[in-house]
Amino acid sequence: MTDDRVLEEVMVTARKHEESLQDTPVAITAFSASALAAAGIANTRDLQYAVAGLNITEGARKTPSIFIR
């Protein structure tokens, strides 16, 4: 079985303007819904176990503090 799907271009707005993923000097981690399910990722907090450099902690008033190193 072959997968003939091709992703032609990904646009990123990480730096407050639209640019191609290839031109963005940041790490991008992308998951399909089936990959998230297979990894047991059920909520946003679980992402820190699958995304390098992502740290999610509980901040003041139980609000999440999200850091990317």
DSSP file (Angstrom, degrees, kcal/mol; ACC not computed):
  #  RESIDUE AA STRUCTURE BP1 BP2  ACC     N-H-->O    O-->H-N    N-H-->O    O-->H-N    TCO  KAPPA ALPHA  PHI   PSI    X-CA   Y-CA   Z-CA
    1    1 A M              0   0    0      0, 0.0     2,-0.3     0, 0.0     0, 0.0   0.000 360.0 360.0 360.0 129.9    0.0    0.0    0.0
    2    2 A T        -     0   0    0      2,-0.0     2,-0.7     0, 0.0     0, 0.0  -0.841 360.0-134.3-114.4 153.2    1.4    3.4   -1.0
    3    3 A D        -     0   0    0     -2,-0.3     0, 0.0     1,-0.1     0, 0.0  -0.915  20.7-179.7-107.3 107.9    0.4    6.8    0.2
    4    4 A D        +     0   0    0     -2,-0.7     2,-0.2     2,-0.1    -1,-0.1   0.350  40.5 120.7 -91.6   5.5    0.1    9.1   -2.8
    5    5 A R        -     0   0    0      2,-0.0     2,-0.4     1,-0.0    -2,-0.1  -0.502  43.5-166.9 -72.9 139.4   -0.9   12.2   -0.8
    6    6 A V        -     0   0    0     -2,-0.2     2,-0.7     0, 0.0    -2,-0.1  -0.993  17.3-144.4-130.5 132.3    1.5   15.2   -1.2
    7    7 A L        -     0   0    0     -2,-0.4     3,-0.1     1,-0.2    -2,-0.0  -0.864  17.5-174.6 -94.7 115.0    1.7   18.3    0.9
    8    8 A E        -     0   0    0     -2,-0.7     2,-0.3     1,-0.3    -1,-0.2   0.923  61.1  -6.2 -81.1 -45.2    2.6   21.1   -1.5
    9    9 A E        -     0   0    0      2,-0.0     2,-0.5    12,-0.0    -1,-0.3  -0.977  51.2-156.5-156.0 138.5    3.1   24.1    0.9
   10   10 A V        -     0   0    0     -2,-0.3    11,-2.4    -3,-0.1     2,-0.4  -0.971  15.5-152.3-114.9 127.3    2.6   24.9    4.5
   11   11 A M  E     -A   20   0A   0     -2,-0.5     2,-0.4     9,-0.2     9,-0.2  -0.853  11.4-163.0-102.1 136.8    2.1   28.5    5.5
   12   12 A V  E     -A   19   0A   0      7,-3.2     7,-2.0    -2,-0.4     3,-0.1  -0.922  21.0-174.4-121.2 140.8    3.2   29.6    9.0
   13   13 A T    >   +     0   0    0     -2,-0.4     3,-1.4     5,-0.2     5,-0.1  -0.023  47.8 122.2-119.5  29.0    2.3   32.7   10.9
   14   14 A A  T 3  S+     0   0    0      1,-0.3    -1,-0.1     2,-0.1     4,-0.1   0.763  77.3  46.0 -64.6 -26.9    4.6   32.2   13.9
   15   15 A R  T 3  S-     0   0    0      2,-0.6    -1,-0.3    -3,-0.1     3,-0.1  -0.045 125.0 -95.9-109.6  32.2    6.4   35.5   13.4
   16   16 A K  S <  S+     0   0    0     -3,-1.4     2,-0.3     1,-0.1    -2,-0.1   0.625 103.3  72.2  65.7  17.4    3.3   37.6   12.9
   17   17 A H  S    S-     0   0    0     -5,-0.1    -2,-0.6     2,-0.0     2,-0.3  -0.974  89.3 -98.9-151.9 155.2    3.4   37.4    9.2
   18   18 A E        +     0   0    0     -2,-0.3     2,-0.3    -5,-0.1    -5,-0.2  -0.555  51.1 152.2 -79.4 131.9    2.7   34.7    6.7
   19   19 A E  E     -A   12   0A   0     -7,-2.0    -7,-3.2    -2,-0.3    -5,-0.1  -0.977  47.5 -87.1-152.0 161.8    5.7   32.8    5.3
   20   20 A S  E >   -A   11   0A   0     -2,-0.3     3,-1.2    -9,-0.2     4,-0.5  -0.378  35.4-121.3 -68.8 147.1    6.5   29.4    3.9
   21   21 A L  G >  S+     0   0    0    -11,-2.4     3,-1.3     1,-0.3     5,-0.2   0.868 113.6  59.4 -56.5 -37.9    7.4   26.6    6.4
   22   22 A Q  G 3  S+     0   0    0      1,-0.3    -1,-0.3   -12,-0.2   -11,-0.1   0.760 106.9  47.1 -64.3 -23.9   10.7   26.2    4.6
   23   23 A D  G <  S+     0   0    0     -3,-1.2    -1,-0.3     2,-0.0    -2,-0.2   0.445  89.3 100.8 -95.3  -1.9   11.6   29.9    5.3
   24   24 A T    <   -     0   0    0     -3,-1.3     2,-1.0    -4,-0.5     4,-0.1  -0.754  63.0-150.3 -91.9 121.2   10.6   29.8    9.0
   25   25 A P        +     0   0    0      0, 0.0     2,-0.3     0, 0.0    -1,-0.1  -0.176  67.4  90.4 -85.8  45.8   13.6   29.6   11.3
   26   26 A V  S    S-     0   0    0     -2,-1.0     2,-0.3    -5,-0.2    -2,-0.1  -0.941  82.7-102.4-133.7 157.4   11.7   27.7   14.0
   27   27 A A        -     0   0    0     -2,-0.3     2,-0.5     2,-0.0     0, 0.0  -0.636  34.5-160.7 -79.7 136.3   11.0   24.0   14.7
   28   28 A I        -     0   0    0     -2,-0.3     2,-0.5    -4,-0.1    -4,-0.0  -0.975   7.0-168.9-119.9 129.5    7.6   22.8   13.7
   29   29 A T        -     0   0    0     -2,-0.5     2,-0.4     2,-0.0    22,-0.0  -0.983  10.1-176.7-117.9 124.9    6.0   19.6   15.0
   30   30 A A        -     0   0    0     -2,-0.5     2,-0.4     0, 0.0    -2,-0.0  -0.964   3.4-174.4-125.2 139.2    2.9   18.3   13.3
   31   31 A F        -     0   0    0     -2,-0.4     2,-0.2     4,-0.0    -2,-0.0  -0.972  19.1-134.1-129.8 143.4    0.7   15.3   14.2
   32   32 A S     >  -     0   0    0     -2,-0.4     4,-2.2     1,-0.1     5,-0.2  -0.517  35.2-106.8 -84.1 165.1   -2.2   13.7   12.5
   33   33 A A  H  > S+     0   0    0      1,-0.2     4,-2.2     2,-0.2     5,-0.2   0.883 122.2  51.0 -60.0 -38.7   -5.3   12.8   14.6
   34   34 A S  H  > S+     0   0    0      2,-0.2     4,-2.4     1,-0.2    -1,-0.2   0.863 108.3  51.6 -69.6 -34.3   -4.4    9.1   14.4
   35   35 A A  H  > S+     0   0    0      2,-0.2     4,-1.8     1,-0.2    -2,-0.2   0.893 109.5  50.4 -67.7 -39.3   -0.8    9.8   15.5
   36   36 A L  H  <>S+     0   0    0     -4,-2.2     5,-2.6     2,-0.2     4,-0.5   0.927 112.7  46.6 -62.0 -44.9   -2.1   11.8   18.5
   37   37 A A  H ><5S+     0   0    0     -4,-2.2     3,-1.1     1,-0.2    -2,-0.2   0.913 111.2  51.1 -64.1 -43.2   -4.4    8.9   19.4
   38   38 A A  H 3<5S+     0   0    0     -4,-2.4    -1,-0.2     1,-0.3    -2,-0.2   0.829 110.4  49.6 -64.8 -32.1   -1.6    6.3   19.0
   39   39 A A  T 3<5S-     0   0    0     -4,-1.8    -1,-0.3    -5,-0.1    -2,-0.2   0.498 115.3-116.6 -84.3  -4.3    0.7    8.3   21.3
   40   40 A G  T < 5 +     0   0    0     -3,-1.1     2,-0.9    -4,-0.5    -3,-0.2   0.747  58.2 157.4  76.2  23.9   -2.0    8.6   23.9
   41   41 A I      < +     0   0    0     -5,-2.6    -1,-0.2    -6,-0.2    -2,-0.1  -0.743   4.1 159.4 -86.8 109.8   -2.2   12.4   23.6
   42   42 A A        +     0   0    0     -2,-0.9     2,-0.3    -3,-0.1    -1,-0.2   0.586  60.0  14.2-107.6 -15.2   -5.7   13.3   25.0
   43   43 A N  S >> S-     0   0    0      1,-0.1     4,-0.6     0, 0.0     3,-0.6  -0.920  85.4 -90.0-152.8 175.1   -5.2   17.0   25.8
   44   44 A T  G >4 S+     0   0    0     -2,-0.3     3,-1.4     1,-0.2     4,-0.4   0.881 120.1  58.6 -60.6 -40.7   -2.9   20.0   25.4
   45   45 A R  G >4 S+     0   0    0      1,-0.3     3,-1.3     2,-0.2    -1,-0.2   0.851  98.0  61.2 -59.6 -35.1   -0.8   19.2   28.5
   46   46 A D  G X4 S+     0   0    0     -3,-0.6     3,-1.7     1,-0.2     4,-0.3   0.727  86.1  77.0 -64.7 -21.6    0.0   15.7   27.0
   47   47 A L  G XX S+     0   0    0     -3,-1.4     3,-1.9    -4,-0.6     4,-1.8   0.805  78.8  70.7 -60.3 -28.9    1.7   17.4   24.0
   48   48 A Q  G <4 S+     0   0    0     -3,-1.3    -1,-0.3    -4,-0.4     6,-0.2   0.729  93.3  57.3 -62.9 -19.6    4.8   18.2   26.2
   49   49 A Y  G <4 S+     0   0    0     -3,-1.7    -1,-0.3    -4,-0.2    -2,-0.2   0.595 116.3  33.6 -84.6 -10.8    5.6   14.5   26.2
   50   50 A A  T <4 S+     0   0    0     -3,-1.9     2,-0.6    -4,-0.3    -2,-0.2   0.549 105.8  73.1-118.0 -13.9    5.8   14.4   22.4
   51   51 A V  S >< S-     0   0    0     -4,-1.8     3,-1.7     3,-0.1    -1,-0.1  -0.917  80.9-125.2-111.5 118.3    7.1   17.9   21.4
   52   52 A A  T 3  S+     0   0    0     -2,-0.6     3,-0.1     1,-0.3    -3,-0.1  -0.358  92.6  10.2 -60.8 131.8   10.8   18.6   22.0
   53   53 A G  T 3  S+     0   0    0      1,-0.2    16,-2.4    -5,-0.1     2,-0.5   0.429  92.8 129.7  82.0  -0.7   11.3   21.7   24.1
   54   54 A L  E <   +B   68   0B   0     -3,-1.7     2,-0.4    -6,-0.2    -1,-0.2  -0.769  31.2 179.2 -91.9 128.9    7.6   22.2   25.1
   55   55 A N  E     -B   67   0B   0     12,-2.8    12,-2.8    -2,-0.5     2,-0.5  -0.986   6.1-175.6-132.2 121.7    7.0   22.6   28.8
   56   56 A I  E     +B   66   0B   0     -2,-0.4     2,-0.3    10,-0.2    10,-0.2  -0.973  13.1 165.3-120.5 120.6    3.5   23.2   30.2
   57   57 A T  E     -B   65   0B   0      8,-2.4     8,-3.3    -2,-0.5     2,-0.6  -0.811  42.6 -97.8-126.4 168.5    3.1   23.9   33.9
   58   58 A E  E     -B   64   0B   0     -2,-0.3     3,-0.1     6,-0.2     4,-0.1  -0.800  45.6-172.3 -90.4 121.6    0.3   25.2   36.1
   59   59 A G    >   -     0   0    0      4,-3.9     3,-1.3    -2,-0.6     4,-0.1  -0.037  41.2 -35.8 -95.1-160.6    0.7   28.9   36.8
   60   60 A A  G >  S+     0   0    0      1,-0.3     3,-1.6     2,-0.2    -1,-0.3  -0.296 129.3  11.9 -60.6 142.8   -1.0   31.3   39.1
   61   61 A R  G 3  S-     0   0    0      1,-0.3    -1,-0.3    -3,-0.1    -2,-0.1   0.775 129.9 -71.1  57.6  29.1   -4.8   30.7   39.5
   62   62 A K  G <  S+     0   0    0     -3,-1.3    -1,-0.3     1,-0.2    -2,-0.2   0.707  93.7 144.1  63.6  22.9   -4.4   27.3   37.8
   63   63 A T    <   -     0   0    0     -3,-1.6    -4,-3.9    -4,-0.1    -1,-0.2  -0.708  55.2-105.7 -88.0 144.9   -3.8   28.9   34.4
   64   64 A P  E     -B   58   0B   0      0, 0.0     2,-0.6     0, 0.0    -6,-0.2  -0.448  22.4-152.4 -72.5 141.6   -1.3   27.0   32.2
   65   65 A S  E     -B   57   0B   0     -8,-3.3    -8,-2.4    -2,-0.1     2,-0.5  -0.973  16.2-164.6-110.1 119.0    2.2   28.5   31.7
   66   66 A I  E     +B   56   0B   0     -2,-0.6     2,-0.4   -10,-0.2   -10,-0.2  -0.917   9.8 177.8-113.8 125.5    3.5   27.3   28.3
   67   67 A F  E     -B   55   0B   0    -12,-2.8   -12,-2.8    -2,-0.5     2,-0.5  -0.971  15.0-163.8-127.6 140.5    7.2   27.6   27.4
   68   68 A I  E      B   54   0B   0     -2,-0.4   -14,-0.2   -14,-0.2   -15,-0.1  -0.989 360.0 360.0-122.0 121.0    9.1   26.5   24.3
   69   69 A R              0   0    0    -16,-2.4   -15,-0.1    -2,-0.5   -16,-0.1   0.457 360.0 360.0 -85.7 360.0   12.8   26.3   24.7
